[in-house]
Amino acid sequence: MNQYRQWVLGAFGMALCGVSTLGYCLPKLNDDEGYILVAMKIEQGYVPSHITIEGKGWLSDLKLEQVKPNYNYWLEVVDAGSYTWDRVYLGKRTYIDVAEQGYVINVEAGKINYAGHLSMYTEMNGSLDTLIGGARFYFNNKASQALEYMEASYPEVLTQYNLNYTGKEKDHFFEYAKSIEGNQL
């Protein structure tokens, strides 16, 4: 009976792990790994089926799914290095190539790394099945929104690792917020 109870609790814990929004199942980092915080905002129009981010090295690419209207966040453990926004998939085979824009997220080991939000604006026809007028992309720094997301969704990760801005321009918002709150960011 006791063994059955342990099995049920273990299965229940694994099920919760798969749906946890608080990130309780995120693994600890190895010495050469960091967290990548990927952020995307769908401003208007088409909601992609998934996006891909390309890393350097074998098996370092990311496929991020479950895209929804408005704000999207993904927190993943990856090897330290540079990751480039690659493609935004509108369907299984239809995609918009954004790699040439050079939107890069640099990942430093032992940190939570954020470089900005990729905002997407598309125009659709009336039945929302055809892309008209193309798509526009912007890569913006929305560090305060990234911090709010981390505080709400991954507070235990935020207490263990510093939140690090790795975008093109210098931004000391995370250091400023840390000094005010007294928390590790």
N, CA, C and O of each residue as an XYZ file, in Angstrom:
740
protein
N       0.823     -1.195      0.000
C       0.000      0.000      0.000
C       0.869      1.261      0.000
O       0.603      2.204     -0.745
N       1.907      1.270      0.840
C       2.801      2.422      0.915
C       3.516      2.636     -0.420
O       3.705      3.776     -0.845
N       3.911      1.548     -1.083
C       4.594      1.641     -2.368
C       3.647      2.228     -3.428
O       4.060      3.032     -4.263
N       2.384      1.818     -3.382
C       1.381      2.347     -4.301
C       1.207      3.853     -4.096
O       1.115      4.611     -5.062
N       1.163      4.274     -2.846
C       1.016      5.696     -2.525
C       2.195      6.502     -3.064
O       2.003      7.590     -3.608
N       3.415      5.978     -2.918
C       4.593      6.670     -3.434
C       4.534      6.775     -4.955
O       4.906      7.799     -5.529
N       4.066      5.714     -5.601
C       3.965      5.733     -7.055
C       2.961      6.797     -7.507
O       3.234      7.557     -8.436
N       1.802      6.850     -6.851
C       0.771      7.833     -7.191
C       1.287      9.249     -6.958
O       1.088     10.124     -7.800
N       1.944      9.482     -5.834
C       2.494     10.816     -5.558
C       3.564     11.190     -6.574
O       3.632     12.342     -7.004
N       4.401     10.232     -6.963
C       5.427     10.492     -7.972
C       4.819     10.833     -9.317
O       5.266     11.768     -9.982
N       3.796     10.080     -9.728
C       3.118     10.349    -10.995
C       2.424     11.708    -10.951
O       2.458     12.456    -11.928
N       1.797     12.026     -9.823
C       1.133     13.315     -9.662
C       2.153     14.451     -9.741
O       1.902     15.475    -10.377
N       3.296     14.266     -9.095
C       4.356     15.277     -9.134
C       4.882     15.489    -10.536
O       5.138     16.624    -10.937
N       5.048     14.399    -11.299
C       5.512     14.531    -12.679
C       4.470     15.236    -13.535
O       4.817     16.036    -14.404
N       3.192     14.942    -13.293
C       2.130     15.613    -14.044
C       2.135     17.105    -13.739
O       1.987     17.922    -14.648
N       2.301     17.467    -12.478
C       2.377     18.884    -12.116
C       3.592     19.539    -12.734
O       3.530     20.695    -13.152
N       4.694     18.819    -12.799
C       5.918     19.338    -13.391
C       5.669     19.760    -14.830
O       6.166     20.794    -15.276
N       4.896     18.953    -15.560
C       4.634     19.252    -16.954
C       3.766     20.469    -17.176
O       3.818     21.073    -18.248
N       2.963     20.848    -16.186
C       2.066     21.986    -16.362
C       2.398     23.147    -15.432
O       1.656     24.129    -15.393
N       3.471     23.060    -14.700
C       3.803     24.095    -13.727
C       4.074     25.420    -14.412
O       4.875     25.492    -15.344
N       3.411     26.464    -13.954
C       3.711     27.801    -14.459
C       4.714     28.491    -13.550
O       5.209     29.570    -13.877
N       5.010     27.893    -12.434
C       5.965     28.502    -11.517
C       7.365     27.953    -11.707
O       8.273     28.321    -10.961
N       7.565     27.087    -12.682
C       8.903     26.645    -13.019
C       9.550     25.747    -12.004
O      10.778     25.679    -11.955
N       8.783     25.053    -11.188
C       9.368     24.217    -10.157
C      10.225     23.097    -10.729
O      11.052     22.534    -10.011
N      10.052     22.767    -11.975
C      10.761     21.636    -12.555
C      11.943     22.065    -13.411
O      12.544     21.227    -14.083
N      12.288     23.324    -13.405
C      13.451     23.756    -14.168
C      14.707     23.208    -13.514
O      14.869     23.295    -12.297
N      15.593     22.646    -14.321
C      16.801     22.052    -13.746
C      17.805     23.106    -13.291
O      17.770     24.254    -13.733
N      18.691     22.694    -12.409
C      19.809     23.549    -11.996
C      20.761     23.697    -13.178
O      20.797     22.854    -14.074
N      21.519     24.766    -13.163
C      22.455     25.027    -14.252
C      23.788     24.328    -14.022
O      24.282     24.267    -12.896
N      24.366     23.801    -15.101
C      25.750     23.340    -15.075
C      26.651     24.560    -15.231
O      26.165     25.657    -15.507
N      27.954     24.379    -15.059
C      28.895     25.505    -15.100
C      28.887     26.263    -16.424
O      29.150     27.465    -16.442
N      28.591     25.587    -17.529
C      28.630     26.219    -18.848
C      27.238     26.540    -19.391
O      27.075     26.736    -20.595
N      26.239     26.594    -18.517
C      24.867     26.841    -18.943
C      24.304     28.120    -18.329
O      24.766     28.593    -17.291
N      23.302     28.656    -18.999
C      22.558     29.797    -18.493
C      21.104     29.650    -18.882
O      20.747     28.785    -19.682
N      20.271     30.495    -18.314
C      18.872     30.536    -18.721
C      18.735     31.557    -19.839
O      19.358     32.618    -19.801
N      17.921     31.233    -20.828
C      17.571     32.192    -21.868
C      16.095     32.532    -21.676
O      15.241     31.645    -21.664
N      15.806     33.813    -21.529
C      14.428     34.284    -21.418
C      14.049     34.868    -22.774
O      14.501     35.949    -23.152
N      13.215     34.137    -23.494
C      12.772     34.544    -24.819
C      11.407     35.209    -24.657
O      10.513     34.662    -24.011
N      11.257     36.389    -25.248
C      10.013     37.144    -25.108
C       9.529     37.604    -26.478
O      10.301     38.121    -27.285
N       8.248     37.408    -26.722
C       7.655     37.818    -27.996
C       6.285     38.421    -27.733
O       5.521     37.928    -26.903
N       5.988     39.493    -28.453
C       4.667     40.119    -28.355
C       4.025     40.116    -29.732
O       4.612     40.581    -30.710
N       2.814     39.586    -29.793
C       2.039     39.640    -31.027
C       1.223     40.928    -30.956
O       0.227     41.003    -30.236
N       1.651     41.935    -31.704
C       0.984     43.241    -31.679
C      -0.399     43.170    -32.319
O      -1.387     43.649    -31.762
N      -0.443     42.559    -33.506
C      -1.703     42.467    -34.236
C      -1.557     41.404    -35.304
O      -0.464     41.176    -35.824
N      -2.664     40.757    -35.630
C      -2.685     39.848    -36.759
C      -2.451     38.401    -36.400
O      -2.955     37.892    -35.398
N      -1.686     37.763    -37.228
C      -1.489     36.324    -37.193
C      -0.749     35.869    -35.941
O       0.241     36.482    -35.542
N      -1.229     34.795    -35.325
C      -0.533     34.179    -34.191
C       0.237     32.981    -34.741
O      -0.380     32.035    -35.230
N       1.561     32.997    -34.674
C       2.368     31.910    -35.242
C       2.114     30.571    -34.555
O       1.686     30.515    -33.402
N       2.391     29.484    -35.298
C       2.286     28.148    -34.703
C       3.483     27.882    -33.799
O       3.344     27.253    -32.749
N       4.654     28.357    -34.204
C       5.860     28.226    -33.381
C       6.954     29.126    -33.940
O       6.842     29.652    -35.048
N       8.009     29.293    -33.158
C       9.160     30.075    -33.598
C      10.415     29.250    -33.359
O      10.432     28.345    -32.525
N      11.462     29.574    -34.102
C      12.735     28.889    -33.889
C      13.827     29.914    -33.613
O      13.837     31.017    -34.158
N      14.727     29.510    -32.762
C      15.897     30.315    -32.419
C      17.107     29.431    -32.646
O      17.157     28.290    -32.187
N      18.079     29.971    -33.358
C      19.242     29.191    -33.761
C      20.427     29.483    -32.858
O      20.777     30.639    -32.620
N      21.038     28.413    -32.359
C      22.237     28.535    -31.546
C      23.439     28.002    -32.291
O      23.308     27.386    -33.348
N      24.586     28.238    -31.744
C      25.813     27.715    -32.342
C      26.060     26.323    -31.769
O      25.955     26.114    -30.560
N      26.381     25.393    -32.623
C      26.662     24.046    -32.142
C      25.531     23.081    -32.419
O      24.402     23.474    -32.716
N      25.864     21.817    -32.313
C      24.924     20.748    -32.611
C      23.861     20.654    -31.531
O      24.180     20.701    -30.343
N      22.608     20.521    -31.927
C      21.457     20.396    -31.025
C      21.270     21.611    -30.110
O      20.789     21.477    -28.985
N      21.647     22.781    -30.591
C      21.498     23.975    -29.758
C      20.324     24.853    -30.198
O      20.062     25.885    -29.580
N      19.615     24.456    -31.257
C      18.477     25.244    -31.718
C      17.281     25.041    -30.795
O      17.126     23.986    -30.179
N      16.443     26.063    -30.710
C      15.240     26.008    -29.880
C      14.006     26.101    -30.763
O      13.969     26.890    -31.707
N      13.002     25.301    -30.457
C      11.688     25.397    -31.090
C      10.710     25.744    -29.977
O      10.507     24.962    -29.048
N      10.109     26.916    -30.079
C       9.227     27.416    -29.030
C       7.794     27.425    -29.545
O       7.481     28.056    -30.555
N       6.935     26.714    -28.828
C       5.553     26.536    -29.267
C       4.592     27.190    -28.276
O       5.000     27.905    -27.361
N       3.326     26.927    -28.485
C       2.253     27.460    -27.643
C       2.263     28.989    -27.645
O       2.157     29.628    -26.598
N       2.390     29.553    -28.833
C       2.351     31.003    -28.997
C       0.898     31.447    -28.875
O      -0.003     30.819    -29.432
N       0.683     32.521    -28.153
C      -0.672     33.045    -27.963
C      -0.681     34.541    -28.289
O       0.381     35.162    -28.354
N      -1.862     35.126    -28.495
C      -1.915     36.567    -28.751
C      -1.322     37.345    -27.572
O      -1.343     36.877    -26.433
N      -0.804     38.514    -27.857
C      -0.217     39.410    -26.863
C       1.166     38.928    -26.431
O       2.001     38.648    -27.291
N       1.440     38.820    -25.117
C       2.793     38.519    -24.633
C       3.046     37.022    -24.501
O       2.174     36.269    -24.068
N       4.254     36.603    -24.882
C       4.700     35.218    -24.777
C       6.090     35.201    -24.166
O       6.944     36.020    -24.506
N       6.307     34.254    -23.257
C       7.618     34.095    -22.630
C       7.970     32.619    -22.581
O       7.108     31.762    -22.385
N       9.256     32.341    -22.764
C       9.787     30.995    -22.597
C      11.092     31.120    -21.823
O      11.918     31.980    -22.127
N      11.277     30.272    -20.834
C      12.520     30.237    -20.066
C      13.120     28.854    -20.253
O      12.511     27.851    -19.881
N      14.323     28.800    -20.835
C      14.963     27.529    -21.165
C      16.398     27.520    -20.653
O      17.046     28.563    -20.574
N      16.882     26.341    -20.308
C      18.292     26.150    -19.967
C      19.036     25.836    -21.262
O      18.661     24.920    -21.994
N      20.100     26.608    -21.543
C      20.880     26.416    -22.768
C      22.366     26.570    -22.450
O      22.741     27.071    -21.390
N      23.198     26.132    -23.386
C      24.635     26.364    -23.261
C      24.918     27.851    -23.447
O      24.231     28.525    -24.214
N      25.917     28.356    -22.755
C      26.317     29.751    -22.930
C      26.713     29.966    -24.390
O      27.286     29.078    -25.020
N      26.405     31.145    -24.922
C      26.711     31.454    -26.317
C      25.684     32.410    -26.888
O      24.894     33.002    -26.151
N      25.698     32.560    -28.210
C      24.782     33.466    -28.903
C      23.654     32.684    -29.564
O      23.868     31.619    -30.144
N      22.460     33.235    -29.463
C      21.270     32.635    -30.062
C      20.574     33.701    -30.897
O      20.360     34.820    -30.431
N      20.216     33.349    -32.148
C      19.625     34.288    -33.091
C      18.192     33.881    -33.407
O      17.912     32.712    -33.674
N      17.278     34.868    -33.374
C      15.912     34.603    -33.817
C      16.005     34.143    -35.266
O      16.616     34.822    -36.091
N      15.407     33.004    -35.585
C      15.559     32.405    -36.904
C      14.297     32.558    -37.759
O      14.287     33.307    -38.736
N      13.239     31.845    -37.383
C      12.020     31.852    -38.186
C      10.777     31.947    -37.304
O      10.746     31.460    -36.173
N       9.762     32.588    -37.862
C       8.437     32.634    -37.247
C       7.522     31.846    -38.181
O       7.265     32.262    -39.311
N       7.037     30.713    -37.701
C       6.225     29.819    -38.527
C       4.753     30.192    -38.429
O       4.180     30.262    -37.341
N       4.149     30.432    -39.606
C       2.728     30.733    -39.675
C       1.917     29.451    -39.813
O       0.705     29.453    -39.595
N       2.570     28.377    -40.168
C       1.987     27.050    -40.324
C       3.125     26.049    -40.318
O       4.251     26.388    -39.953
N       2.842     24.812    -40.720
C       3.887     23.785    -40.690
C       5.029     24.098    -41.644
O       6.194     23.871    -41.317
N       4.696     24.624    -42.834
C       5.732     24.860    -43.841
C       5.889     26.327    -44.228
O       6.825     26.677    -44.948
N       5.008     27.168    -43.773
C       5.053     28.584    -44.119
C       5.692     29.352    -42.976
O       5.260     29.256    -41.827
N       6.728     30.117    -43.301
C       7.422     30.852    -42.251
C       7.914     32.197    -42.760
O       8.005     32.434    -43.965
N       8.223     33.055    -41.829
C       8.868     34.334    -42.113
C      10.277     34.238    -41.553
O      10.473     33.939    -40.375
N      11.249     34.495    -42.408
C      12.655     34.411    -42.006
C      13.068     35.733    -41.359
O      13.072     36.774    -42.017
N      13.415     35.690    -40.077
C      13.842     36.904    -39.380
C      15.329     36.872    -39.033
O      15.834     37.797    -38.396
N      16.030     35.823    -39.443
C      17.447     35.674    -39.099
C      18.289     36.831    -39.628
O      19.228     37.274    -38.968
N      17.950     37.315    -40.816
C      18.745     38.389    -41.417
C      18.634     39.706    -40.655
O      19.442     40.610    -40.869
N      17.656     39.828    -39.777
C      17.514     41.039    -38.967
C      18.576     41.126    -37.874
O      18.856     42.207    -37.355
N      19.160     39.990    -37.530
C      20.235     39.989    -36.535
C      19.774     40.185    -35.105
O      20.500     40.768    -34.300
N      18.576     39.711    -34.770
C      18.085     39.792    -33.392
C      18.748     38.683    -32.582
O      18.446     37.505    -32.772
N      19.646     39.057    -31.687
C      20.490     38.092    -30.979
C      20.243     38.164    -29.474
O      20.042     39.241    -28.912
N      20.263     36.996    -28.838
C      20.236     36.897    -27.380
C      21.543     36.239    -26.967
O      21.778     35.069    -27.273
N      22.389     36.983    -26.276
C      23.640     36.422    -25.768
C      23.382     35.815    -24.398
O      22.780     36.447    -23.529
N      23.839     34.591    -24.214
C      23.613     33.876    -22.962
C      24.935     33.731    -22.223
O      25.893     33.155    -22.739
N      24.969     34.264    -21.005
C      26.122     34.108    -20.126
C      25.812     33.003    -19.124
O      24.685     32.885    -18.643
N      26.814     32.201    -18.819
C      26.635     31.081    -17.892
C      26.273     31.589    -16.499
O      26.769     32.624    -16.052
N      25.400     30.846    -15.822
C      25.044     31.160    -14.444
C      24.111     32.338    -14.266
O      23.990     32.864    -13.160
N      23.436     32.771    -15.346
C      22.541     33.928    -15.272
C      21.257     33.659    -16.048
O      21.180     32.736    -16.859
N      20.254     34.490    -15.778
C      19.033     34.522    -16.579
C      19.246     35.643    -17.588
O      19.392     36.800    -17.193
N      19.266     35.331    -18.868
C      19.651     36.277    -19.903
C      18.448     36.721    -20.736
O      17.714     35.898    -21.283
N      18.265     38.044    -20.818
C      17.165     38.652    -21.558
C      17.756     39.730    -22.461
O      18.571     40.536    -22.014
N      17.342     39.747    -23.751
C      17.873     40.741    -24.679
C      16.806     41.656    -25.252
O      17.134     42.636    -25.920
N      15.549     41.362    -25.008
C      14.476     42.191    -25.533
C      13.297     41.351    -25.978
O      13.347     40.121    -25.998
N      12.229     42.059    -26.338
C      11.012     41.434    -26.852
C      11.004     41.567    -28.374
O      11.278     42.643    -28.904
N      10.696     40.492    -29.066
C      10.442     40.576    -30.496
C       8.952     40.844    -30.658
O       8.121     40.015    -30.288
N       8.619     42.010    -31.217
C       7.216     42.367    -31.452
C       6.890     42.131    -32.917
O       7.662     42.506    -33.799
N       5.738     41.505    -33.176
C       5.339     41.167    -34.538
C       3.987     41.792    -34.848
O       3.047     41.702    -34.058
N       3.907     42.427    -36.011
C       2.672     43.058    -36.478
C       2.407     42.542    -37.882
O       3.237     42.716    -38.774
N       1.257     41.907    -38.087
C       0.882     41.434    -39.414
C      -0.515     41.930    -39.741
O      -1.301     42.261    -38.852
N      -0.807     41.974    -41.026
C      -2.143     42.326    -41.488
C      -2.726     41.106    -42.179
O      -2.082     40.487    -43.026
N      -3.962     40.768    -41.802
C      -4.627     39.589    -42.347
C      -5.855     40.024    -43.141
O      -6.376     41.124    -42.959
N      -6.312     39.122    -44.040
C      -7.567     39.396    -44.731
C      -8.734     39.180    -43.769
O      -8.519     38.783    -42.623
N      -9.946     39.431    -44.209
C     -11.123     39.361    -43.342
C     -11.361     38.003    -42.716
O     -11.857     37.924    -41.592
N     -11.019     36.928    -43.419
C     -11.248     35.592    -42.857
C     -10.038     35.076    -42.081
O     -10.030     33.927    -41.639
N      -9.022     35.912    -41.914
C      -7.814     35.591    -41.140
C      -7.095     34.338    -41.632
O      -6.536     33.580    -40.840
N      -7.117     34.126    -42.971
C      -6.401     32.972    -43.495
C      -5.317     33.346    -44.506
O      -4.617     32.473    -45.019
N      -5.179     34.639    -44.792
C      -4.166     35.078    -45.745
C      -3.437     36.292    -45.193
O      -4.053     37.238    -44.702
N      -2.127     36.249    -45.282
C      -1.294     37.361    -44.845
C      -1.243     38.389    -45.967
O      -0.819     38.071    -47.078
N      -1.670     39.621    -45.688
C      -1.585     40.693    -46.677
C      -0.722     41.803    -46.096
O      -0.725     42.027    -44.885
N      -0.007     42.476    -46.925
C       0.788     43.602    -46.452
C       2.050     43.213    -45.707
O       2.731     44.080    -45.161
N       2.378     41.932    -45.672
C       3.616     41.499    -45.036
C       3.568     41.544    -43.522
O       2.503     41.589    -42.906
N       4.737     41.531    -42.956
C       4.869     41.529    -41.494
C       5.959     42.512    -41.101
O       6.940     42.696    -41.820
N       5.772     43.135    -39.958
C       6.791     44.039    -39.422
C       7.240     43.494    -38.077
O       6.436     43.006    -37.283
N       8.536     43.586    -37.841
C       9.115     43.112    -36.591
C       9.913     44.232    -35.945
O      10.564     45.026    -36.624
N       9.852     44.282    -34.629
C      10.636     45.234    -33.846
C      11.248     44.461    -32.690
O      10.609     43.578    -32.118
N      12.473     44.791    -32.351
C      13.124     44.163    -31.200
C      13.323     45.253    -30.160
O      14.210     46.095    -30.297
N      12.490     45.235    -29.112
C      12.460     46.303    -28.117
C      12.860     45.797    -26.744
O      12.620     44.642    -26.394
N      13.471     46.681    -25.978
C      13.807     46.378    -24.592
C      12.598     46.689    -23.717
O      12.189     47.844    -23.594
N      12.036     45.659    -23.117
C      10.924     45.818    -22.177
C      11.309     45.118    -20.881
O      10.625     44.207    -20.416
N      12.419     45.565    -20.314
C      12.998     44.906    -19.141
C      12.046     44.875    -17.954
O      12.013     43.889    -17.218
N      11.273     45.935    -17.754
C      10.360     45.945    -16.604
C       9.297     44.860    -16.744
O       8.916     44.243    -15.749
N       8.814     44.618    -17.958
C       7.833     43.554    -18.168
C       8.473     42.181    -18.004
O       7.842     41.259    -17.487
N       9.717     42.040    -18.439
C      10.427     40.771    -18.249
C      10.615     40.480    -16.762
O      10.458     39.340    -16.324
N      10.949     41.505    -15.994
C      11.109     41.342    -14.547
C       9.785     40.945    -13.894
O       9.752     40.044    -13.056
N       8.701     41.609    -14.274
C       7.384     41.252    -13.728
C       7.036     39.801    -14.033
O       6.508     39.090    -13.178
N       7.330     39.366    -15.247
C       7.059     37.976    -15.620
C       7.864     37.012    -14.752
O       7.320     36.032    -14.242
N       9.141     37.284    -14.585
C       9.995     36.394    -13.785
C       9.538     36.364    -12.332
O       9.511     35.298    -11.718
N       9.179     37.512    -11.777
C       8.710     37.555    -10.382
C       7.425     36.753    -10.201
O       7.240     36.098     -9.176
N       6.543     36.805    -11.188
C       5.262     36.102    -11.087
C       5.376     34.614    -11.412
O       4.702     33.793    -10.791
N       6.218     34.262    -12.374
C       6.251     32.886    -12.869
C       7.399     32.039    -12.341
O       7.244     30.827    -12.194
N       8.533     32.638    -12.056
C       9.719     31.885    -11.633
C      10.421     32.554    -10.456
O      11.616     32.834    -10.543
N       9.720     32.815     -9.368
C      10.360     33.519     -8.250
C      11.534     32.746     -7.656
O      12.513     33.350     -7.220
N      11.446     31.411     -7.632
C      12.537     30.627     -7.044
C      13.790     30.657     -7.909
O      14.901     30.601     -7.380
N      13.636     30.745     -9.227
C      14.796     30.866    -10.116
C      15.409     32.252     -9.952
O      16.631     32.400     -9.952
N      14.565     33.255     -9.814
C      15.025     34.636     -9.662
C      15.802     34.843     -8.366
O      16.675     35.709     -8.305
N      15.500     34.068     -7.334
C      16.263     34.191     -6.086
C      17.625     33.516     -6.183
O      18.523     33.822     -5.399
N      17.789     32.601     -7.134
C      19.049     31.862     -7.266
C      20.004     32.447     -8.299
O      21.219     32.289     -8.178
N      19.466     33.124     -9.319
C      20.297     33.605    -10.430
C      19.976     35.062    -10.744
O      18.833     35.498    -10.612
N      20.996     35.809    -11.160
C      20.817     37.208    -11.540
C      20.159     37.317    -12.903
O      20.458     36.547    -13.816
N      19.255     38.288    -13.030
C      18.636     38.618    -14.303
C      19.577     39.581    -15.012
O      19.985     40.591    -14.439
N      19.922     39.270    -16.260
C      20.989     39.935    -16.982
C      20.469     40.432    -18.330
O      19.933     39.644    -19.110
N      20.620     41.729    -18.616
C      20.227     42.267    -19.913
C      21.399     42.146    -20.871
O      22.492     42.630    -20.578
N      21.181     41.496    -22.029
C      22.267     41.277    -22.988
C      21.967     41.889    -24.354
O      22.524     41.454    -25.362
N      21.099     42.885    -24.396
C      20.763     43.529    -25.665
C      21.897     44.397    -26.186
O      22.957     44.500    -25.568
N      21.652     45.024    -27.344
C      22.688     45.819    -28.014
C      23.137     47.023    -27.189
O      24.334     47.274    -27.050
N      22.197     47.747    -26.656
C      22.521     48.937    -25.866
C      22.623     48.573    -24.395
O      22.013     47.600    -23.953
N      23.380     49.334    -23.641
C      23.502     49.101    -22.193
C      22.209     49.505    -21.498
O      21.591     50.515    -21.836
N      21.819     48.709    -20.536
C      20.639     49.010    -19.735
C      20.906     48.508    -18.328
O      21.213     47.333    -18.127
N      20.790     49.389    -17.368
C      21.084     49.037    -15.978
C      19.810     48.894    -15.142
O      19.853     48.987    -13.916
N      18.678     48.667    -15.812
C      17.411     48.564    -15.091
C      17.422     47.431    -14.068
O      16.983     47.624    -12.934
N      17.916     46.256    -14.447
C      17.901     45.125    -13.519
C      18.754     45.408    -12.283
O      18.370     45.036    -11.175
N      19.907     46.062    -12.457
C      20.743     46.420    -11.314
C      20.033     47.449    -10.428
O      20.089     47.371     -9.201
N      19.367     48.412    -11.067
C      18.620     49.424    -10.328
C      17.485     48.781     -9.528
O      17.309     49.077     -8.346
N      16.722     47.907    -10.171
C      15.610     47.232     -9.482
C      16.125     46.380     -8.331
O      15.489     46.297     -7.281
N      17.264     45.755     -8.526
C      17.867     44.933     -7.469
C      18.242     45.797     -6.267
O      18.032     45.397     -5.123
N      18.797     46.979     -6.527
C      19.202     47.848     -5.418
C      17.993     48.373     -4.646
O      18.072     48.579     -3.435
N      16.892     48.585     -5.332
C      15.676     49.066     -4.672
C      15.005     47.950     -3.882
O      14.616     48.144     -2.731
N      14.872     46.789     -4.499
C      14.157     45.681     -3.875
C      15.028     44.872     -2.929
O      14.522     44.189     -2.038
N      16.332     44.950     -3.121
C      17.230     44.155     -2.291
C      17.221     42.685     -2.659
O      17.708     41.850     -1.896
N      16.673     42.360     -3.819
C      16.629     40.973     -4.272
C      17.757     40.695     -5.238
O      18.376     41.611     -5.780
N      18.013     39.427     -5.441
C      18.957     39.046     -6.479
C      18.200     39.039     -7.789
O      17.202     38.333     -7.929
N      18.661     39.811     -8.740
C      18.044     39.837    -10.061
C      19.087     39.411    -11.023
O      18.828     39.344    -12.225
